[in-house]
């Protein structure tokens, strides 16, 4: 019986605000659904280090951490089934951030959307390009890459505006692997779900805290109804057909409803449903899904110590993977115990001696010019000797035979037919031919 291949998914939410319907539909709900798949290993984290870039209010960050954690849990996330942790509880993440910083070109970070937007804004207003730009904002993509690479994520669910961050994480991982080992870091892929809804806010623009047009997810029923009733609509009277296209009210309903319910609501629009009645239908449909979670959310908010316990248990689970992996990465870059240096040096010397005692390899071949060549390589593949072209294969074969039987003594006689080699290489070539003669005796 073959086991199902497991794909690692990783998702984080920055702890700077109160979760709203847009967060729930676009990130929380699909992530919880994904975590139930048997072929997925899920990692969910509270990105509180990232929040320091955007928010300088410690109380707001702490409160947001509680609210977002409670939202995940109330929405059905099972901490026993997934790895659910707070970013700042994993010290290996900032350590990997520094390692990545040391292999990441400044030019790559110059192209990051958030940094470029700040520079463009300053330039347009006549200020210095980097005015008000912190190193945190500039280095944000490196921290995000460390989040992803630390847990060997294969897929990272993102919106199209976030794809660049995944591409940058791949670039950093490739640079690191090129320097220290091809399989050390896993290159992630962006997972863009075109079906995930991007909810409009109260004013029709994208629901966002920056626009102050959100509908908080777990406000009391009366407050949620008040918010929904304030959604901007046009002036069409009851009985007049209404367009679903471009209607914020209809789009929000569609994100919560079944296909059958959506079809019925569209028909009600065509039949001229009154806006007040349509908003009541929307409120009831949202509340049907959110109300069962609201009670659990309230319990968690009232008991932050329980949320802390869950997060610390998640951190312990996450560090069980992160700590040994970081030790592997530290060793790869040279941050190693000096106590082991003598053994490592002896092992390297033994390995070098083994290579030195291995016989060289000859290869004869024909090039496009029609002439025949041969080369001699060391056991590790390094080129030692390269011939010039011979008119026929027998001459090349005879030269190889002379080197094999006469060793270094054949070198001087055939110097005109050999490519020039640095003087420092000649001793290596002679030693290799001596090894060959010794093995043949």
C-alpha positions, 0 to 999 in steps of 0.5 A: 500500500503506497502512502499519499504524498504530503504537501506542506502549506504555510499561511500567516496573518500580520497581527495589526488589526481586528479580523473582518469578513474579508480576512475570513473569506479570503484567508481563514476559511479556505485555510481551515478547509485545506487543513482537513485534507489528508495530503496536506501538512499545514503551518499557520502562524501569527506574523507578529514580527511583521507587525512591528513594521506597520504598527508602533502600538504595543497594546494594539499588537498584543490585542490583535495577536489574541483576536487573530488567534481566537479567530483561527480557533473559533473558525475550526482550526484544530491545533492538534492537526496542524502546526499553529504558532506565533512567529516570535516564539520561534527564534530560529526564524530571525536566525535564518533571516540573517543567513538569507540576508547574507546571500541576498543582493540589495538589487533584489530588495530594491525591486520589492513592491512595498519598498518601491511604492514608498520610494515613488511616493517620496519622489512624487512629493519632492522628498528624499527617496528613502525618507521614512523608510525603515530597514524593517520595511526594506528587509521585509521580504527576507523575513517573509522568506525565512518564515516560508523556508524554515518549514520547507513549505511547498505551497504558500496560498497568496493573492496575486499581489503577493506572488513577488514575495514567493518569487523572491523567497525562491531567489534567496533559497537558490542563492543559498543552495548554490553556495552551501548545498543544492538541497538545503532549502526547499523552493516554494511555489505560490498557490493562487486560488482564483476562486477565493473571493476578494470581498468589497467593503462598505463603500464598494472598494476592497474591504481593508482596514486602510480604507476603514470600510470593513465589517468585523468578523465577530462583532455582536449581531446588532453591530453586524446588522448595522454595518451591513445596512450601511453598505452603499447601494444605488438609488433604484427603488423597490420593484426596479430591476437591480444589477448584480454586476458591481454590487458589493452587496451581491458579491458579499452574499455570493461569498457565503451562499451556495450556488443555488442560493446565489442563483435565487438572490440574483433572481430577486435582484432581477425582480426588483427586491428592495435594498433594505430587504436585500440587506436583511437577506445578506445579514441572515445568511452571514449570521447563519455561518458566523453565529456558531463561531461567535460564542467560541470566539467570545470564550477565547477572548475572555480567556487569553491564558488558554490561547497562550497555552495553545500558542506555546504548545504550537511553538514547541511543536514547530521548534521540534522541526526548526531547531534541528533544521537550523543546526543543519543550516548553521553547519552548512554555512560554517557555524560549527563546533571547534571541538569537531574540527580536528576530526573533520580535518582528518576526514578531509585529509583522508578523503583527499588522500583517497582521491589522490590515490585514484587513477586518472581517466582517459577519454578519446573523442571526435570534434566537429572539425573532424579531428580526434582528441583525448583528455585525462581527468582526475577521479573527481572529474577535474581536467588534468591534460588536454590534447590537440587534434590528431588526424586519425583515431589511431594516433590519439589512441597511441598517445594514450597508450604511451602515457599509460605505459611510460607515465611521466616519461612520455610527456616531454616527447608529446608536448607539441601535441598537448595544450599548454598547461600551467607549470603548477599543474605539471606536478599534479599530472606527473603524480596522476600518471605515477599512480597509474603506473603503480597500479599496473605493476 
